[in-house]
Amino acid sequence: MAILDRKGLRGSIGNLSFSKQGDINVVRSKPGRGNVKQTAATKKSASVFGSYISPLSKYIRMSFQHLLTGFYDGAMVNRMNSDISTVLYQSITPEGTFKLTKKSFDRLTGFNFNLASVLNKSLLIMPETTFTANEVRVRIPEFLVSKDLRYPPQADGCTIEIQVVQFNLEKGLWMVYPQESILLKKGGLNDSQIFSYPLPKGSLCLVAIGTVYHDQYKIVLNSKTFNPMAIVAAGFNPGSALEEELKTWYYMEVKMKLEG
């Protein structure tokens, strides 16, 4: 509200503010969303973030929700947005298409969902992941539980949870494969195991592992401050998939024009 008196207008109306400096009446435009002029570059950046970066990050988190169980650190969302932002801004062309390679998403490898309990401080061996032209293979090597797995106090047992998810960025489809679980015996030997999945072209594949600890009564000990879980492998399969390969996949709100 603005007031008109003998000294002039005081206050504000809409986006204008009125004041008096000496004998001069001053009118200013108030700062705010409506008065911020975006350049072509900032508009493009906002569009990339809203159309690709933020939604892809959201679908990744949704894919791993059974491993996350809400036990991630407060900055995790921003950290993931930042990594995906770097990948996509490095890959976007002047025409607005994306030029992605097999290694474009490498920076997501080793992404911990809870920095208070990074995975490699609990699980001292990592799976061996191989990406081929049409398949991803995850191998858990043989290891001694007493040597390669660190137990927190009160823990009596541990289950390794393995989750593989894929996003066909060209078609705008995603797939969450059934979660694999390996129950470990304290002090025992874990045999080598191999899990394989098809990998259609145009797809981003992420492999995540979590360690779930429980006490002698089978009560889970993982919490908001202790949930060792990370993406251990990331790979992109360039090319274009056949519709037949994706008939059981689900629609997602991320679809990119890919080069090559």
C-alpha positions as CSV (number, residue, x, y, z in Angstrom):
1,M,0.0,0.0,0.0
2,A,1.2,3.5,-0.8
3,I,0.2,6.7,1.1
4,L,-0.1,10.1,-0.5
5,D,0.5,13.0,1.8
6,R,2.0,16.4,1.6
7,K,5.5,14.9,1.4
8,G,4.5,12.7,-1.6
9,L,3.9,9.0,-2.0
10,R,5.2,6.5,0.6
11,G,5.0,2.8,0.5
12,S,4.5,0.4,-2.4
13,I,2.0,-0.6,-5.1
14,G,2.5,-3.8,-7.0
15,N,6.2,-4.0,-8.1
16,L,6.8,-0.3,-7.3
17,S,8.1,1.2,-4.1
18,F,7.9,5.0,-3.3
19,S,10.2,7.0,-1.0
20,K,11.5,10.5,-0.6
21,Q,15.2,11.4,-0.6
22,G,15.6,15.0,0.3
23,D,13.3,17.0,-2.0
24,I,13.2,14.2,-4.6
25,N,10.5,11.5,-4.9
26,V,12.0,8.2,-5.8
27,V,10.2,5.3,-7.5
28,R,12.0,1.9,-7.5
29,S,11.1,-1.5,-8.9
30,K,11.0,-4.1,-6.2
31,P,13.3,-7.1,-6.6
32,G,11.4,-10.3,-7.2
33,R,10.6,-13.2,-9.5
34,G,8.7,-11.0,-11.9
35,N,11.6,-8.5,-12.3
36,V,14.4,-11.0,-12.9
37,K,15.4,-11.0,-16.5
38,Q,16.7,-14.3,-17.7
39,T,19.2,-14.6,-20.4
40,A,18.9,-17.2,-23.1
41,A,21.6,-19.2,-21.3
42,T,19.9,-19.2,-18.0
43,K,16.6,-20.1,-19.6
44,K,18.3,-23.1,-21.3
45,S,20.0,-24.1,-18.1
46,A,16.7,-24.0,-16.2
47,S,15.0,-26.1,-18.9
48,V,17.7,-28.8,-18.9
49,F,17.5,-29.0,-15.1
50,G,13.7,-29.2,-15.0
51,S,13.3,-31.5,-18.0
52,Y,16.2,-33.9,-17.4
53,I,18.4,-33.5,-14.4
54,S,15.9,-33.3,-11.6
55,P,13.5,-36.0,-12.9
56,L,16.3,-38.4,-13.7
57,S,17.7,-38.0,-10.2
58,K,14.2,-38.6,-8.8
59,Y,13.7,-41.9,-10.8
60,I,17.1,-43.1,-9.6
61,R,16.1,-42.5,-6.0
62,M,12.8,-44.2,-6.6
63,S,14.5,-47.2,-8.1
64,F,16.6,-47.8,-5.0
65,Q,14.0,-47.0,-2.5
66,H,14.0,-50.5,-1.0
67,L,17.7,-50.2,-0.3
68,L,17.4,-46.5,0.9
69,T,14.5,-47.0,3.2
70,G,14.7,-43.3,4.0
71,F,18.2,-43.8,5.6
72,Y,20.1,-41.3,3.4
73,D,22.0,-38.1,4.4
74,G,20.3,-34.7,4.1
75,A,22.5,-33.5,1.2
76,M,22.1,-36.7,-0.9
77,V,19.5,-35.2,-3.3
78,N,21.6,-32.2,-4.1
79,R,24.7,-34.3,-4.4
80,M,23.0,-36.5,-7.0
81,N,21.6,-33.6,-8.9
82,S,25.1,-32.1,-9.0
83,D,26.6,-35.3,-10.5
84,I,23.9,-35.8,-13.0
85,S,24.1,-32.1,-13.9
86,T,27.8,-32.4,-14.7
87,V,27.2,-35.5,-16.9
88,L,24.4,-33.9,-18.9
89,Y,25.9,-30.5,-19.4
90,Q,29.1,-32.1,-20.6
91,S,27.0,-34.2,-23.1
92,I,24.5,-31.7,-24.5
93,T,25.0,-30.4,-28.0
94,P,24.1,-26.9,-29.3
95,E,21.1,-28.5,-30.9
96,G,19.8,-29.7,-27.6
97,T,20.5,-33.4,-28.2
98,F,22.8,-35.5,-25.9
99,K,25.9,-37.3,-27.0
100,L,26.4,-40.1,-24.5
101,T,29.1,-42.7,-24.4
102,K,29.7,-45.9,-22.5
103,K,31.5,-43.9,-19.8
104,S,29.4,-40.8,-19.6
105,F,27.9,-41.8,-16.3
106,D,31.1,-43.0,-14.7
107,R,31.0,-40.3,-12.1
108,L,28.0,-42.0,-10.5
109,T,30.1,-45.1,-9.7
110,G,30.9,-44.9,-6.0
111,F,28.0,-42.6,-5.1
112,N,27.2,-43.2,-1.5
113,F,23.7,-42.5,-0.3
114,N,24.7,-41.9,3.2
115,L,28.1,-40.2,3.8
116,A,27.9,-41.0,7.5
117,S,28.4,-44.7,6.6
118,V,30.2,-45.2,3.3
119,L,29.9,-48.7,1.8
120,N,33.6,-49.5,1.4
121,K,34.2,-49.0,5.2
122,S,31.8,-51.9,5.8
123,L,32.2,-54.1,2.8
124,L,35.9,-54.4,1.9
125,I,35.4,-56.3,-1.4
126,M,33.4,-54.9,-4.3
127,P,31.6,-56.7,-7.1
128,E,33.0,-57.0,-10.6
129,T,30.6,-55.5,-13.1
130,T,31.0,-56.1,-16.8
131,F,29.0,-54.3,-19.5
132,T,28.8,-55.9,-23.0
133,A,26.8,-55.0,-26.1
134,N,23.6,-56.6,-24.8
135,E,24.2,-57.7,-21.2
136,V,25.4,-56.6,-17.8
137,R,27.0,-59.1,-15.5
138,V,27.6,-58.6,-11.8
139,R,30.0,-61.0,-10.0
140,I,30.4,-61.2,-6.3
141,P,33.8,-62.8,-5.7
142,E,34.4,-65.4,-3.1
143,F,35.4,-63.8,0.2
144,L,35.9,-64.6,3.9
145,V,33.2,-62.8,5.9
146,S,35.4,-62.3,8.9
147,K,38.1,-60.7,6.8
148,D,36.1,-58.6,4.2
149,L,33.1,-57.5,6.2
150,R,33.1,-55.2,9.2
151,Y,30.3,-55.7,11.7
152,P,29.0,-52.9,13.9
153,P,28.5,-53.5,17.6
154,Q,25.6,-55.8,18.5
155,A,25.4,-57.1,14.9
156,D,25.0,-60.8,14.6
157,G,24.4,-61.2,10.9
158,C,24.4,-59.4,7.6
159,T,22.6,-59.5,4.2
160,I,24.1,-58.1,1.1
161,E,21.4,-56.5,-1.1
162,I,22.0,-56.1,-4.8
163,Q,19.8,-53.9,-7.0
164,V,20.1,-53.4,-10.7
165,V,18.1,-50.7,-12.5
166,Q,18.0,-49.4,-16.0
167,F,16.7,-46.3,-17.8
168,N,16.2,-46.2,-21.5
169,L,16.8,-42.5,-22.0
170,E,15.9,-42.5,-25.7
171,K,12.5,-44.1,-25.3
172,G,11.6,-42.7,-21.8
173,L,11.3,-46.1,-20.1
174,W,12.7,-47.7,-17.0
175,M,13.1,-51.1,-15.4
176,V,13.8,-52.2,-11.8
177,Y,15.0,-55.8,-11.7
178,P,14.2,-58.0,-8.7
179,Q,16.5,-57.4,-5.8
180,E,19.0,-60.1,-5.0
181,S,19.9,-61.0,-1.4
182,I,23.0,-62.8,-0.1
183,L,22.7,-63.9,3.6
184,L,26.1,-64.1,5.2
185,K,27.2,-66.2,8.0
186,K,29.4,-64.5,10.5
187,G,32.9,-66.0,10.2
188,G,31.9,-68.1,7.2
189,L,32.9,-68.2,3.5
190,N,30.8,-66.5,0.9
191,D,30.9,-68.4,-2.5
192,S,31.3,-66.5,-5.7
193,Q,28.0,-65.6,-7.4
194,I,27.1,-64.2,-10.8
195,F,24.0,-62.3,-11.7
196,S,23.2,-61.3,-15.3
197,Y,20.7,-59.0,-16.9
198,P,19.8,-57.9,-20.5
199,L,21.1,-54.4,-21.4
200,P,19.1,-52.9,-24.3
201,K,20.8,-50.1,-26.3
202,G,20.1,-46.6,-25.3
203,S,20.0,-47.6,-21.7
204,L,21.7,-46.4,-18.6
205,C,22.4,-49.2,-16.1
206,L,23.1,-48.6,-12.4
207,V,24.2,-51.3,-9.9
208,A,23.8,-50.6,-6.2
209,I,24.7,-52.6,-3.2
210,G,23.7,-52.3,0.5
211,T,24.7,-54.1,3.6
212,V,21.8,-54.7,6.0
213,Y,22.8,-55.7,9.5
214,H,20.7,-57.4,12.2
215,D,21.1,-58.5,15.8
216,Q,20.5,-62.0,17.2
217,Y,16.8,-61.4,17.2
218,K,16.8,-60.5,13.5
219,I,16.1,-56.8,14.3
220,V,17.6,-54.6,11.6
221,L,20.3,-52.3,12.9
222,N,20.5,-49.9,9.9
223,S,19.4,-46.4,10.7
224,K,19.5,-42.8,9.5
225,T,23.1,-42.5,10.6
226,F,24.2,-46.0,9.5
227,N,23.1,-47.4,6.2
228,P,26.1,-48.5,4.0
229,M,24.7,-48.3,0.5
230,A,26.2,-47.1,-2.8
231,I,26.1,-47.2,-6.5
232,V,29.0,-49.5,-7.4
233,A,28.7,-49.5,-11.2
234,A,27.3,-47.3,-13.9
235,G,27.3,-47.9,-17.6
236,F,25.5,-46.6,-20.7
237,N,24.9,-48.7,-23.8
238,P,24.8,-46.5,-26.9
239,G,22.4,-47.1,-29.7
240,S,18.7,-47.6,-30.2
241,A,16.7,-50.5,-28.7
242,L,14.0,-52.5,-30.4
243,E,10.5,-51.9,-29.0
244,E,10.2,-55.7,-28.4
245,E,13.1,-55.5,-25.9
246,L,11.3,-52.9,-23.8
247,K,7.7,-54.2,-23.8
248,T,7.7,-54.9,-20.1
249,W,9.4,-51.6,-19.1
250,Y,7.5,-48.7,-17.4
251,Y,7.0,-45.2,-18.7
252,M,9.0,-42.4,-17.0
253,E,9.0,-38.6,-17.4
254,V,12.5,-38.4,-18.8
255,K,13.1,-38.7,-22.6
256,M,16.1,-37.5,-24.4
257,K,17.1,-37.0,-28.1
258,L,20.4,-39.0,-28.4
259,E,23.1,-38.6,-31.0
260,G,24.7,-41.6,-32.6
